[in-house]
């Protein structure tokens, strides 16, 4: 079964938006010296970024190797 590219692309976009929101909250926590919260949120942000990157890879055309 072929991967549903449009749906995966939509999910990747949603993850990008969620990552940005989490990152903004993490920045605010860091500015308020809430280090424990900021640390955890930055870790969540990195995880979301990795997940989005993997989905984007699935929905992008294969690269040509030189």
PDBQT receptor file of N, H, CA, C and O in Angstrom, charges set to zero:
ATOM      1  N   UNK A   1       0.840  -1.184   0.000  1.00  0.00    +0.000 N 
ATOM      2  CA  UNK A   1       0.000   0.000   0.000  1.00  0.00    +0.000 C 
ATOM      3  C   UNK A   1       0.880   1.241   0.000  1.00  0.00    +0.000 C 
ATOM      4  O   UNK A   1       1.798   1.349   0.814  1.00  0.00    +0.000 OA
ATOM      5  N   UNK A   2       0.615   2.166  -0.893  1.00  0.00    +0.000 N 
ATOM      6  H   UNK A   2      -0.130   2.078  -1.554  1.00  0.00    +0.000 HD
ATOM      7  CA  UNK A   2       1.378   3.404  -0.985  1.00  0.00    +0.000 C 
ATOM      8  C   UNK A   2       1.010   4.331   0.175  1.00  0.00    +0.000 C 
ATOM      9  O   UNK A   2      -0.136   4.378   0.621  1.00  0.00    +0.000 OA
ATOM     10  N   UNK A   3       2.004   5.054   0.641  1.00  0.00    +0.000 N 
ATOM     11  H   UNK A   3       2.935   5.016   0.279  1.00  0.00    +0.000 HD
ATOM     12  CA  UNK A   3       1.763   6.002   1.736  1.00  0.00    +0.000 C 
ATOM     13  C   UNK A   3       0.857   7.130   1.247  1.00  0.00    +0.000 C 
ATOM     14  O   UNK A   3       1.024   7.613   0.127  1.00  0.00    +0.000 OA
ATOM     15  N   UNK A   4      -0.093   7.553   2.070  1.00  0.00    +0.000 N 
ATOM     16  H   UNK A   4      -0.228   7.160   2.980  1.00  0.00    +0.000 HD
ATOM     17  CA  UNK A   4      -0.986   8.663   1.706  1.00  0.00    +0.000 C 
ATOM     18  C   UNK A   4      -0.219   9.987   1.826  1.00  0.00    +0.000 C 
ATOM     19  O   UNK A   4      -0.243  10.632   2.874  1.00  0.00    +0.000 OA
ATOM     20  N   UNK A   5       0.455  10.380   0.749  1.00  0.00    +0.000 N 
ATOM     21  H   UNK A   5       0.473   9.856  -0.103  1.00  0.00    +0.000 HD
ATOM     22  CA  UNK A   5       1.377  11.509   0.773  1.00  0.00    +0.000 C 
ATOM     23  C   UNK A   5       0.702  12.795   1.247  1.00  0.00    +0.000 C 
ATOM     24  O   UNK A   5       1.278  13.519   2.059  1.00  0.00    +0.000 OA
ATOM     25  N   UNK A   6      -0.494  13.096   0.765  1.00  0.00    +0.000 N 
ATOM     26  H   UNK A   6      -0.962  12.508   0.105  1.00  0.00    +0.000 HD
ATOM     27  CA  UNK A   6      -1.160  14.335   1.157  1.00  0.00    +0.000 C 
ATOM     28  C   UNK A   6      -1.447  14.362   2.659  1.00  0.00    +0.000 C 
ATOM     29  O   UNK A   6      -1.266  15.389   3.313  1.00  0.00    +0.000 OA
ATOM     30  N   UNK A   7      -1.886  13.247   3.189  1.00  0.00    +0.000 N 
ATOM     31  H   UNK A   7      -2.033  12.413   2.658  1.00  0.00    +0.000 HD
ATOM     32  CA  UNK A   7      -2.194  13.190   4.610  1.00  0.00    +0.000 C 
ATOM     33  C   UNK A   7      -0.922  13.301   5.451  1.00  0.00    +0.000 C 
ATOM     34  O   UNK A   7      -0.906  13.991   6.470  1.00  0.00    +0.000 OA
ATOM     35  N   UNK A   8       0.137  12.624   5.025  1.00  0.00    +0.000 N 
ATOM     36  H   UNK A   8       0.124  12.063   4.197  1.00  0.00    +0.000 HD
ATOM     37  CA  UNK A   8       1.406  12.706   5.745  1.00  0.00    +0.000 C 
ATOM     38  C   UNK A   8       1.978  14.116   5.685  1.00  0.00    +0.000 C 
ATOM     39  O   UNK A   8       2.535  14.603   6.670  1.00  0.00    +0.000 OA
ATOM     40  N   UNK A   9       1.847  14.769   4.547  1.00  0.00    +0.000 N 
ATOM     41  H   UNK A   9       1.394  14.374   3.747  1.00  0.00    +0.000 HD
ATOM     42  CA  UNK A   9       2.315  16.138   4.402  1.00  0.00    +0.000 C 
ATOM     43  C   UNK A   9       1.550  17.074   5.334  1.00  0.00    +0.000 C 
ATOM     44  O   UNK A   9       2.136  17.967   5.946  1.00  0.00    +0.000 OA
ATOM     45  N   UNK A  10       0.253  16.866   5.434  1.00  0.00    +0.000 N 
ATOM     46  H   UNK A  10      -0.223  16.140   4.937  1.00  0.00    +0.000 HD
ATOM     47  CA  UNK A  10      -0.570  17.666   6.333  1.00  0.00    +0.000 C 
ATOM     48  C   UNK A  10      -0.146  17.459   7.783  1.00  0.00    +0.000 C 
ATOM     49  O   UNK A  10      -0.078  18.417   8.553  1.00  0.00    +0.000 OA
ATOM     50  N   UNK A  11       0.137  16.221   8.157  1.00  0.00    +0.000 N 
ATOM     51  H   UNK A  11       0.082  15.443   7.531  1.00  0.00    +0.000 HD
ATOM     52  CA  UNK A  11       0.606  15.931   9.507  1.00  0.00    +0.000 C 
ATOM     53  C   UNK A  11       1.960  16.587   9.777  1.00  0.00    +0.000 C 
ATOM     54  O   UNK A  11       2.196  17.097  10.872  1.00  0.00    +0.000 OA
ATOM     55  N   UNK A  12       2.838  16.576   8.795  1.00  0.00    +0.000 N 
ATOM     56  H   UNK A  12       2.647  16.162   7.905  1.00  0.00    +0.000 HD
ATOM     57  CA  UNK A  12       4.146  17.208   8.956  1.00  0.00    +0.000 C 
ATOM     58  C   UNK A  12       3.988  18.709   9.189  1.00  0.00    +0.000 C 
ATOM     59  O   UNK A  12       4.682  19.291  10.022  1.00  0.00    +0.000 OA
ATOM     60  N   UNK A  13       3.080  19.322   8.455  1.00  0.00    +0.000 N 
ATOM     61  H   UNK A  13       2.516  18.849   7.778  1.00  0.00    +0.000 HD
ATOM     62  CA  UNK A  13       2.816  20.751   8.641  1.00  0.00    +0.000 C 
ATOM     63  C   UNK A  13       2.256  21.025  10.031  1.00  0.00    +0.000 C 
ATOM     64  O   UNK A  13       2.649  21.993  10.682  1.00  0.00    +0.000 OA
ATOM     65  N   UNK A  14       1.346  20.180  10.483  1.00  0.00    +0.000 N 
ATOM     66  H   UNK A  14       1.027  19.393   9.954  1.00  0.00    +0.000 HD
ATOM     67  CA  UNK A  14       0.772  20.334  11.820  1.00  0.00    +0.000 C 
ATOM     68  C   UNK A  14       1.866  20.196  12.886  1.00  0.00    +0.000 C 
ATOM     69  O   UNK A  14       1.874  20.942  13.865  1.00  0.00    +0.000 OA
ATOM     70  N   UNK A  15       2.778  19.256  12.700  1.00  0.00    +0.000 N 
ATOM     71  H   UNK A  15       2.772  18.650  11.905  1.00  0.00    +0.000 HD
ATOM     72  CA  UNK A  15       3.877  19.096  13.645  1.00  0.00    +0.000 C 
ATOM     73  C   UNK A  15       4.789  20.317  13.651  1.00  0.00    +0.000 C 
ATOM     74  O   UNK A  15       5.269  20.727  14.708  1.00  0.00    +0.000 OA
ATOM     75  N   UNK A  16       5.031  20.903  12.476  1.00  0.00    +0.000 N 
ATOM     76  H   UNK A  16       4.641  20.570  11.617  1.00  0.00    +0.000 HD
ATOM     77  CA  UNK A  16       5.839  22.124  12.393  1.00  0.00    +0.000 C 
ATOM     78  C   UNK A  16       5.189  23.243  13.202  1.00  0.00    +0.000 C 
ATOM     79  O   UNK A  16       5.864  23.956  13.945  1.00  0.00    +0.000 OA
ATOM     80  N   UNK A  17       3.886  23.389  13.053  1.00  0.00    +0.000 N 
ATOM     81  H   UNK A  17       3.338  22.810  12.450  1.00  0.00    +0.000 HD
ATOM     82  CA  UNK A  17       3.169  24.439  13.778  1.00  0.00    +0.000 C 
ATOM     83  C   UNK A  17       3.183  24.169  15.281  1.00  0.00    +0.000 C 
ATOM     84  O   UNK A  17       3.378  25.088  16.077  1.00  0.00    +0.000 OA
ATOM     85  N   UNK A  18       2.981  22.929  15.665  1.00  0.00    +0.000 N 
ATOM     86  H   UNK A  18       2.823  22.182  15.019  1.00  0.00    +0.000 HD
ATOM     87  CA  UNK A  18       3.007  22.556  17.075  1.00  0.00    +0.000 C 
ATOM     88  C   UNK A  18       4.391  22.777  17.669  1.00  0.00    +0.000 C 
ATOM     89  O   UNK A  18       4.519  23.261  18.793  1.00  0.00    +0.000 OA
ATOM     90  N   UNK A  19       5.417  22.425  16.920  1.00  0.00    +0.000 N 
ATOM     91  H   UNK A  19       5.313  22.031  16.006  1.00  0.00    +0.000 HD
ATOM     92  CA  UNK A  19       6.790  22.638  17.371  1.00  0.00    +0.000 C 
ATOM     93  C   UNK A  19       7.050  24.118  17.629  1.00  0.00    +0.000 C 
ATOM     94  O   UNK A  19       7.683  24.476  18.623  1.00  0.00    +0.000 OA
ATOM     95  N   UNK A  20       6.568  24.970  16.743  1.00  0.00    +0.000 N 
ATOM     96  H   UNK A  20       6.054  24.679  15.936  1.00  0.00    +0.000 HD
ATOM     97  CA  UNK A  20       6.760  26.411  16.918  1.00  0.00    +0.000 C 
ATOM     98  C   UNK A  20       6.054  26.913  18.178  1.00  0.00    +0.000 C 
ATOM     99  O   UNK A  20       6.597  27.740  18.911  1.00  0.00    +0.000 OA
ATOM    100  N   UNK A  21       4.871  26.421  18.421  1.00  0.00    +0.000 N 
ATOM    101  H   UNK A  21       4.430  25.748  17.826  1.00  0.00    +0.000 HD
ATOM    102  CA  UNK A  21       4.121  26.832  19.616  1.00  0.00    +0.000 C 
ATOM    103  C   UNK A  21       4.823  26.378  20.889  1.00  0.00    +0.000 C 
ATOM    104  O   UNK A  21       4.954  27.145  21.843  1.00  0.00    +0.000 OA
ATOM    105  N   UNK A  22       5.274  25.123  20.898  1.00  0.00    +0.000 N 
ATOM    106  H   UNK A  22       5.168  24.500  20.123  1.00  0.00    +0.000 HD
ATOM    107  CA  UNK A  22       5.985  24.602  22.066  1.00  0.00    +0.000 C 
ATOM    108  C   UNK A  22       7.281  25.385  22.267  1.00  0.00    +0.000 C 
ATOM    109  O   UNK A  22       7.646  25.709  23.397  1.00  0.00    +0.000 OA
ATOM    110  N   UNK A  23       7.970  25.688  21.174  1.00  0.00    +0.000 N 
ATOM    111  H   UNK A  23       7.674  25.425  20.256  1.00  0.00    +0.000 HD
ATOM    112  CA  UNK A  23       9.213  26.456  21.266  1.00  0.00    +0.000 C 
ATOM    113  C   UNK A  23       8.992  27.837  21.855  1.00  0.00    +0.000 C 
ATOM    114  O   UNK A  23       9.800  28.307  22.655  1.00  0.00    +0.000 OA
ATOM    115  N   UNK A  24       7.909  28.489  21.469  1.00  0.00    +0.000 N 
ATOM    116  H   UNK A  24       7.252  28.107  20.819  1.00  0.00    +0.000 HD
ATOM    117  CA  UNK A  24       7.604  29.811  22.004  1.00  0.00    +0.000 C 
ATOM    118  C   UNK A  24       7.335  29.747  23.508  1.00  0.00    +0.000 C 
ATOM    119  O   UNK A  24       7.777  30.615  24.261  1.00  0.00    +0.000 OA
ATOM    120  N   UNK A  25       6.619  28.730  23.933  1.00  0.00    +0.000 N 
ATOM    121  H   UNK A  25       6.259  28.025  23.321  1.00  0.00    +0.000 HD
ATOM    122  CA  UNK A  25       6.345  28.566  25.363  1.00  0.00    +0.000 C 
ATOM    123  C   UNK A  25       7.647  28.270  26.109  1.00  0.00    +0.000 C 
ATOM    124  O   UNK A  25       7.857  28.767  27.216  1.00  0.00    +0.000 OA
ATOM    125  N   UNK A  26       8.511  27.468  25.508  1.00  0.00    +0.000 N 
ATOM    126  H   UNK A  26       8.340  27.065  24.610  1.00  0.00    +0.000 HD
ATOM    127  CA  UNK A  26       9.807  27.155  26.121  1.00  0.00    +0.000 C 
ATOM    128  C   UNK A  26      10.643  28.418  26.277  1.00  0.00    +0.000 C 
ATOM    129  O   UNK A  26      11.283  28.618  27.309  1.00  0.00    +0.000 OA
ATOM    130  N   UNK A  27      10.639  29.263  25.265  1.00  0.00    +0.000 N 
ATOM    131  H   UNK A  27      10.119  29.100  24.427  1.00  0.00    +0.000 HD
ATOM    132  CA  UNK A  27      11.383  30.525  25.337  1.00  0.00    +0.000 C 
ATOM    133  C   UNK A  27      10.854  31.407  26.463  1.00  0.00    +0.000 C 
ATOM    134  O   UNK A  27      11.629  32.019  27.198  1.00  0.00    +0.000 OA
ATOM    135  N   UNK A  28       9.532  31.468  26.593  1.00  0.00    +0.000 N 
ATOM    136  H   UNK A  28       8.902  30.971  25.996  1.00  0.00    +0.000 HD
ATOM    137  CA  UNK A  28       8.952  32.258  27.686  1.00  0.00    +0.000 C 
ATOM    138  C   UNK A  28       9.351  31.692  29.041  1.00  0.00    +0.000 C 
ATOM    139  O   UNK A  28       9.691  32.439  29.958  1.00  0.00    +0.000 OA
ATOM    140  N   UNK A  29       9.308  30.370  29.163  1.00  0.00    +0.000 N 
ATOM    141  H   UNK A  29       9.032  29.763  28.418  1.00  0.00    +0.000 HD
ATOM    142  CA  UNK A  29       9.704  29.734  30.423  1.00  0.00    +0.000 C 
ATOM    143  C   UNK A  29      11.167  30.039  30.732  1.00  0.00    +0.000 C 
ATOM    144  O   UNK A  29      11.514  30.311  31.882  1.00  0.00    +0.000 OA
ATOM    145  N   UNK A  30      12.013  29.997  29.731  1.00  0.00    +0.000 N 
ATOM    146  H   UNK A  30      11.731  29.776  28.797  1.00  0.00    +0.000 HD
ATOM    147  CA  UNK A  30      13.432  30.295  29.927  1.00  0.00    +0.000 C 
ATOM    148  C   UNK A  30      13.618  31.753  30.352  1.00  0.00    +0.000 C 
ATOM    149  O   UNK A  30      14.420  32.050  31.237  1.00  0.00    +0.000 OA
ATOM    150  N   UNK A  31      12.872  32.654  29.718  1.00  0.00    +0.000 N 
ATOM    151  H   UNK A  31      12.220  32.412  28.999  1.00  0.00    +0.000 HD
ATOM    152  CA  UNK A  31      12.967  34.077  30.071  1.00  0.00    +0.000 C 
ATOM    153  C   UNK A  31      12.509  34.336  31.501  1.00  0.00    +0.000 C 
ATOM    154  O   UNK A  31      12.980  35.266  32.156  1.00  0.00    +0.000 OA
ATOM    155  N   UNK A  32      11.588  33.507  31.976  1.00  0.00    +0.000 N 
ATOM    156  H   UNK A  32      11.206  32.751  31.444  1.00  0.00    +0.000 HD
ATOM    157  CA  UNK A  32      11.074  33.642  33.345  1.00  0.00    +0.000 C 
ATOM    158  C   UNK A  32      11.894  32.818  34.342  1.00  0.00    +0.000 C 
ATOM    159  O   UNK A  32      11.521  32.691  35.508  1.00  0.00    +0.000 OA
ATOM    160  N   UNK A  33      13.008  32.264  33.873  1.00  0.00    +0.000 N 
ATOM    161  H   UNK A  33      13.311  32.367  32.926  1.00  0.00    +0.000 HD
ATOM    162  CA  UNK A  33      13.922  31.460  34.699  1.00  0.00    +0.000 C 
ATOM    163  C   UNK A  33      13.257  30.220  35.281  1.00  0.00    +0.000 C 
ATOM    164  O   UNK A  33      13.616  29.755  36.362  1.00  0.00    +0.000 OA
ATOM    165  N   UNK A  34      12.285  29.694  34.549  1.00  0.00    +0.000 N 
ATOM    166  H   UNK A  34      11.993  30.072  33.670  1.00  0.00    +0.000 HD
ATOM    167  CA  UNK A  34      11.656  28.416  34.921  1.00  0.00    +0.000 C 
ATOM    168  C   UNK A  34      12.417  27.329  34.159  1.00  0.00    +0.000 C 
ATOM    169  O   UNK A  34      11.932  26.769  33.175  1.00  0.00    +0.000 OA
ATOM    170  N   UNK A  35      13.612  27.058  34.646  1.00  0.00    +0.000 N 
ATOM    171  H   UNK A  35      14.006  27.513  35.445  1.00  0.00    +0.000 HD
ATOM    172  CA  UNK A  35      14.546  26.205  33.913  1.00  0.00    +0.000 C 
ATOM    173  C   UNK A  35      14.055  24.776  33.719  1.00  0.00    +0.000 C 
ATOM    174  O   UNK A  35      14.270  24.196  32.655  1.00  0.00    +0.000 OA
ATOM    175  N   UNK A  36      13.408  24.204  34.709  1.00  0.00    +0.000 N 
ATOM    176  H   UNK A  36      13.232  24.676  35.573  1.00  0.00    +0.000 HD
ATOM    177  CA  UNK A  36      12.925  22.825  34.585  1.00  0.00    +0.000 C 
ATOM    178  C   UNK A  36      11.894  22.712  33.459  1.00  0.00    +0.000 C 
ATOM    179  O   UNK A  36      11.957  21.802  32.632  1.00  0.00    +0.000 OA
ATOM    180  N   UNK A  37      10.951  23.647  33.444  1.00  0.00    +0.000 N 
ATOM    181  H   UNK A  37      10.900  24.386  34.116  1.00  0.00    +0.000 HD
ATOM    182  CA  UNK A  37       9.925  23.637  32.397  1.00  0.00    +0.000 C 
ATOM    183  C   UNK A  37      10.552  23.901  31.035  1.00  0.00    +0.000 C 
ATOM    184  O   UNK A  37      10.231  23.219  30.062  1.00  0.00    +0.000 OA
ATOM    185  N   UNK A  38      11.437  24.878  30.959  1.00  0.00    +0.000 N 
ATOM    186  H   UNK A  38      11.697  25.433  31.750  1.00  0.00    +0.000 HD
ATOM    187  CA  UNK A  38      12.081  25.215  29.693  1.00  0.00    +0.000 C 
ATOM    188  C   UNK A  38      12.853  24.023  29.135  1.00  0.00    +0.000 C 
ATOM    189  O   UNK A  38      12.777  23.726  27.943  1.00  0.00    +0.000 OA
ATOM    190  N   UNK A  39      13.588  23.348  30.000  1.00  0.00    +0.000 N 
ATOM    191  H   UNK A  39      13.650  23.589  30.969  1.00  0.00    +0.000 HD
ATOM    192  CA  UNK A  39      14.380  22.190  29.564  1.00  0.00    +0.000 C 
ATOM    193  C   UNK A  39      13.482  21.105  28.970  1.00  0.00    +0.000 C 
ATOM    194  O   UNK A  39      13.764  20.561  27.902  1.00  0.00    +0.000 OA
ATOM    195  N   UNK A  40      12.409  20.804  29.674  1.00  0.00    +0.000 N 
ATOM    196  H   UNK A  40      12.180  21.246  30.542  1.00  0.00    +0.000 HD
ATOM    197  CA  UNK A  40      11.493  19.767  29.187  1.00  0.00    +0.000 C 
ATOM    198  C   UNK A  40      10.833  20.183  27.874  1.00  0.00    +0.000 C 
ATOM    199  O   UNK A  40      10.706  19.377  26.953  1.00  0.00    +0.000 OA
ATOM    200  N   UNK A  41      10.415  21.441  27.795  1.00  0.00    +0.000 N 
ATOM    201  H   UNK A  41      10.518  22.097  28.543  1.00  0.00    +0.000 HD
ATOM    202  CA  UNK A  41       9.752  21.906  26.570  1.00  0.00    +0.000 C 
ATOM    203  C   UNK A  41      10.708  21.943  25.386  1.00  0.00    +0.000 C 
ATOM    204  O   UNK A  41      10.310  21.635  24.263  1.00  0.00    +0.000 OA
ATOM    205  N   UNK A  42      11.968  22.317  25.622  1.00  0.00    +0.000 N 
ATOM    206  H   UNK A  42      12.292  22.567  26.534  1.00  0.00    +0.000 HD
ATOM    207  CA  UNK A  42      12.938  22.287  24.525  1.00  0.00    +0.000 C 
ATOM    208  C   UNK A  42      13.170  20.851  24.046  1.00  0.00    +0.000 C 
ATOM    209  O   UNK A  42      13.382  20.620  22.855  1.00  0.00    +0.000 OA
ATOM    210  N   UNK A  43      13.130  19.896  24.963  1.00  0.00    +0.000 N 
ATOM    211  H   UNK A  43      12.958  20.084  25.930  1.00  0.00    +0.000 HD
ATOM    212  CA  UNK A  43      13.258  18.484  24.567  1.00  0.00    +0.000 C 
ATOM    213  C   UNK A  43      12.052  18.051  23.733  1.00  0.00    +0.000 C 
ATOM    214  O   UNK A  43      12.206  17.336  22.743  1.00  0.00    +0.000 OA
ATOM    215  N   UNK A  44      10.865  18.478  24.127  1.00  0.00    +0.000 N 
ATOM    216  H   UNK A  44      10.739  19.059  24.931  1.00  0.00    +0.000 HD
ATOM    217  CA  UNK A  44       9.658  18.171  23.352  1.00  0.00    +0.000 C 
ATOM    218  C   UNK A  44       9.775  18.804  21.967  1.00  0.00    +0.000 C 
ATOM    219  O   UNK A  44       9.443  18.180  20.959  1.00  0.00    +0.000 OA
ATOM    220  N   UNK A  45      10.250  20.048  21.927  1.00  0.00    +0.000 N 
ATOM    221  H   UNK A  45      10.520  20.555  22.745  1.00  0.00    +0.000 HD
ATOM    222  CA  UNK A  45      10.403  20.746  20.645  1.00  0.00    +0.000 C 
ATOM    223  C   UNK A  45      11.342  19.968  19.720  1.00  0.00    +0.000 C 
ATOM    224  O   UNK A  45      11.050  19.810  18.535  1.00  0.00    +0.000 OA
ATOM    225  N   UNK A  46      12.449  19.490  20.247  1.00  0.00    +0.000 N 
ATOM    226  H   UNK A  46      12.686  19.619  21.210  1.00  0.00    +0.000 HD
ATOM    227  CA  UNK A  46      13.398  18.717  19.425  1.00  0.00    +0.000 C 
ATOM    228  C   UNK A  46      12.761  17.429  18.912  1.00  0.00    +0.000 C 
ATOM    229  O   UNK A  46      12.975  17.038  17.764  1.00  0.00    +0.000 OA
ATOM    230  N   UNK A  47      11.988  16.779  19.757  1.00  0.00    +0.000 N 
ATOM    231  H   UNK A  47      11.815  17.097  20.689  1.00  0.00    +0.000 HD
ATOM    232  CA  UNK A  47      11.319  15.543  19.335  1.00  0.00    +0.000 C 
ATOM    233  C   UNK A  47      10.315  15.813  18.221  1.00  0.00    +0.000 C 
ATOM    234  O   UNK A  47      10.235  15.059  17.251  1.00  0.00    +0.000 OA
ATOM    235  N   UNK A  48       9.556  16.885  18.362  1.00  0.00    +0.000 N 
ATOM    236  H   UNK A  48       9.621  17.498  19.149  1.00  0.00    +0.000 HD
ATOM    237  CA  UNK A  48       8.587  17.238  17.326  1.00  0.00    +0.000 C 
ATOM    238  C   UNK A  48       9.291  17.603  16.021  1.00  0.00    +0.000 C 
ATOM    239  O   UNK A  48       8.818  17.262  14.937  1.00  0.00    +0.000 OA
ATOM    240  N   UNK A  49      10.412  18.290  16.131  1.00  0.00    +0.000 N 
ATOM    241  H   UNK A  49      10.796  18.567  17.011  1.00  0.00    +0.000 HD
ATOM    242  CA  UNK A  49      11.171  18.650  14.937  1.00  0.00    +0.000 C 
ATOM    243  C   UNK A  49      11.674  17.397  14.217  1.00  0.00    +0.000 C 
ATOM    244  O   UNK A  49      11.619  17.311  12.990  1.00  0.00    +0.000 OA
ATOM    245  N   UNK A  50      12.160  16.441  14.985  1.00  0.00    +0.000 N 
ATOM    246  H   UNK A  50      12.206  16.511  15.982  1.00  0.00    +0.000 HD
ATOM    247  CA  UNK A  50      12.627  15.191  14.388  1.00  0.00    +0.000 C 
ATOM    248  C   UNK A  50      11.500  14.427  13.720  1.00  0.00    +0.000 C 
ATOM    249  O   UNK A  50      11.674  13.881  12.631  1.00  0.00    +0.000 OA
ATOM    250  N   UNK A  51      10.347  14.387  14.367  1.00  0.00    +0.000 N 
ATOM    251  H   UNK A  51      10.206  14.831  15.252  1.00  0.00    +0.000 HD
ATOM    252  CA  UNK A  51       9.197  13.688  13.788  1.00  0.00    +0.000 C 
ATOM    253  C   UNK A  51       8.748  14.375  12.504  1.00  0.00    +0.000 C 
ATOM    254  O   UNK A  51       8.451  13.708  11.514  1.00  0.00    +0.000 OA
ATOM    255  N   UNK A  52       8.699  15.695  12.516  1.00  0.00    +0.000 N 
ATOM    256  H   UNK A  52       8.941  16.237  13.321  1.00  0.00    +0.000 HD
ATOM    257  CA  UNK A  52       8.297  16.436  11.311  1.00  0.00    +0.000 C 
ATOM    258  C   UNK A  52       9.297  16.198  10.184  1.00  0.00    +0.000 C 
ATOM    259  O   UNK A  52       8.907  16.018   9.030  1.00  0.00    +0.000 OA
ATOM    260  N   UNK A  53      10.586  16.197  10.518  1.00  0.00    +0.000 N 
ATOM    261  H   UNK A  53      10.903  16.344  11.455  1.00  0.00    +0.000 HD
ATOM    262  CA  UNK A  53      11.616  15.971   9.505  1.00  0.00    +0.000 C 
ATOM    263  C   UNK A  53      11.443  14.601   8.853  1.00  0.00    +0.000 C 
ATOM    264  O   UNK A  53      11.589  14.462   7.639  1.00  0.00    +0.000 OA
ATOM    265  N   UNK A  54      11.134  13.603   9.657  1.00  0.00    +0.000 N 
ATOM    266  H   UNK A  54      11.015  13.716  10.643  1.00  0.00    +0.000 HD
ATOM    267  CA  UNK A  54      10.950  12.252   9.120  1.00  0.00    +0.000 C 
ATOM    268  C   UNK A  54       9.731  12.188   8.199  1.00  0.00    +0.000 C 
ATOM    269  O   UNK A  54       9.774  11.547   7.149  1.00  0.00    +0.000 OA
ATOM    270  N   UNK A  55       8.650  12.852   8.596  1.00  0.00    +0.000 N 
ATOM    271  H   UNK A  55       8.615  13.373   9.449  1.00  0.00    +0.000 HD
ATOM    272  CA  UNK A  55       7.459  12.875   7.733  1.00  0.00    +0.000 C 
ATOM    273  C   UNK A  55       7.735  13.619   6.439  1.00  0.00    +0.000 C 
ATOM    274  O   UNK A  55       7.307  13.189   5.368  1.00  0.00    +0.000 OA
ATOM    275  N   UNK A  56       8.455  14.745   6.534  1.00  0.00    +0.000 N 
ATOM    276  H   UNK A  56       8.803  15.094   7.404  1.00  0.00    +0.000 HD
ATOM    277  CA  UNK A  56       8.804  15.493   5.312  1.00  0.00    +0.000 C 
ATOM    278  C   UNK A  56       9.637  14.616   4.371  1.00  0.00    +0.000 C 
ATOM    279  O   UNK A  56       9.467  14.662   3.153  1.00  0.00    +0.000 OA
ATOM    280  N   UNK A  57      10.528  13.827   4.946  1.00  0.00    +0.000 N 
ATOM    281  H   UNK A  57      10.666  13.790   5.936  1.00  0.00    +0.000 HD
ATOM    282  CA  UNK A  57      11.350  12.931   4.141  1.00  0.00    +0.000 C 
ATOM    283  C   UNK A  57      10.486  11.925   3.382  1.00  0.00    +0.000 C 
ATOM    284  O   UNK A  57      10.764  11.603   2.227  1.00  0.00    +0.000 OA
ATOM    285  N   UNK A  58       9.435  11.433   4.041  1.00  0.00    +0.000 N 
ATOM    286  H   UNK A  58       9.209  11.694   4.979  1.00  0.00    +0.000 HD
ATOM    287  CA  UNK A  58       8.538  10.477   3.389  1.00  0.00    +0.000 C 
ATOM    288  C   UNK A  58       7.728  11.098   2.261  1.00  0.00    +0.000 C 
ATOM    289  O   UNK A  58       7.341  10.409   1.317  1.00  0.00    +0.000 OA
ATOM    290  N   UNK A  59       7.473  12.394   2.356  1.00  0.00    +0.000 N 
ATOM    291  H   UNK A  59       7.787  12.954   3.122  1.00  0.00    +0.000 HD
ATOM    292  CA  UNK A  59       6.603  13.042   1.377  1.00  0.00    +0.000 C 
ATOM    293  C   UNK A  59       7.376  13.780   0.293  1.00  0.00    +0.000 C 
ATOM    294  O   UNK A  59       6.776  14.301  -0.647  1.00  0.00    +0.000 OA
ATOM    295  N   UNK A  60       8.698  13.831   0.412  1.00  0.00    +0.000 N 
ATOM    296  H   UNK A  60       9.185  13.407   1.175  1.00  0.00    +0.000 HD
ATOM    297  CA  UNK A  60       9.514  14.507  -0.593  1.00  0.00    +0.000 C 
ATOM    298  C   UNK A  60       9.930  13.523  -1.666  1.00  0.00    +0.000 C 
ATOM    299  O   UNK A  60      10.088  12.332  -1.401  1.00  0.00    +0.000 OA
ATOM    300  N   UNK A  61      10.108  14.029  -2.888  1.00  0.00    +0.000 N 
ATOM    301  H   UNK A  61       9.979  14.997  -3.103  1.00  0.00    +0.000 HD
ATOM    302  CA  UNK A  61      10.606  13.133  -3.938  1.00  0.00    +0.000 C 
ATOM    303  C   UNK A  61      12.018  12.678  -3.594  1.00  0.00    +0.000 C 
ATOM    304  O   UNK A  61      12.776  13.421  -2.970  1.00  0.00    +0.000 OA
ATOM    305  N   UNK A  62      12.373  11.465  -3.996  1.00  0.00    +0.000 N 
ATOM    306  H   UNK A  62      11.757  10.862  -4.503  1.00  0.00    +0.000 HD
ATOM    307  CA  UNK A  62      13.728  10.963  -3.686  1.00  0.00    +0.000 C 
ATOM    308  C   UNK A  62      14.782  11.840  -4.345  1.00  0.00    +0.000 C 
ATOM    309  O   UNK A  62      14.612  12.309  -5.470  1.00  0.00    +0.000 OA
ATOM    310  N   UNK A  63      15.874  12.050  -3.618  1.00  0.00    +0.000 N 
ATOM    311  H   UNK A  63      16.012  11.669  -2.704  1.00  0.00    +0.000 HD
ATOM    312  CA  UNK A  63      16.988  12.842  -4.167  1.00  0.00    +0.000 C 
ATOM    313  C   UNK A  63      17.783  11.991  -5.136  1.00  0.00    +0.000 C 
ATOM    314  O   UNK A  63      17.888  10.773  -4.988  1.00  0.00    +0.000 OA
ATOM    315  N   UNK A  64      18.341  12.662  -6.129  1.00  0.00    +0.000 N 
ATOM    316  H   UNK A  64      18.256  13.651  -6.249  1.00  0.00    +0.000 HD
ATOM    317  CA  UNK A  64      19.228  11.957  -7.056  1.00  0.00    +0.000 C 
ATOM    318  C   UNK A  64      20.634  12.020  -6.507  1.00  0.00    +0.000 C 
ATOM    319  O   UNK A  64      21.106  13.075  -6.083  1.00  0.00    +0.000 OA
ATOM    320  N   UNK A  65      21.287  10.895  -6.520  1.00  0.00    +0.000 N 
ATOM    321  H   UNK A  65      20.903  10.038  -6.865  1.00  0.00    +0.000 HD
ATOM    322  CA  UNK A  65      22.672  10.842  -6.038  1.00  0.00    +0.000 C 
ATOM    323  C   UNK A  65      23.612  11.144  -7.174  1.00  0.00    +0.000 C 
ATOM    324  O   UNK A  65      23.349  10.814  -8.330  1.00  0.00    +0.000 OA
ATOM    325  N   UNK A  66      24.714  11.778  -6.828  1.00  0.00    +0.000 N 
ATOM    326  H   UNK A  66      24.928  12.046  -5.888  1.00  0.00    +0.000 HD
ATOM    327  CA  UNK A  66      25.739  12.124  -7.840  1.00  0.00    +0.000 C 
ATOM    328  C   UNK A  66      26.799  11.069  -7.880  1.00  0.00    +0.000 C 
ATOM    329  O   UNK A  66      27.745  11.174  -8.661  1.00  0.00    +0.000 OA
TER     330      UNK A  66
